[in-house]
Amino acid sequence: MEPGPSRTKGQKSRRAEWRRTPWALDRALDPGEGTKALGLATLEVLARSGLARTEELELFDIAWKSVSGERERRGH
């Protein structure tokens, strides 16, 4: 049985989101504050999209905590 159009569209959306995720994670973990802010903002949008699975949300949370902990250590 062939998937319907909505399923195919959903699969394409998830693949597109997953391609954005490594890009956003790389930027979120960048030492530059502007680049880091852009990455974190992108992760937030991806997390709210409704397309992220539980595992991906956990990955976003780990990145966010990593960045937050680093900022606290540096006194920001």
Secondary structure by P-SEA (a helix, b strand, c coil): ccccaaaaaaaaaaaaaaaaaaaaaaaaacccaaaaaaaaaaaaaaaacccccaaaaaaaaaaaaaaaaaaaaacc
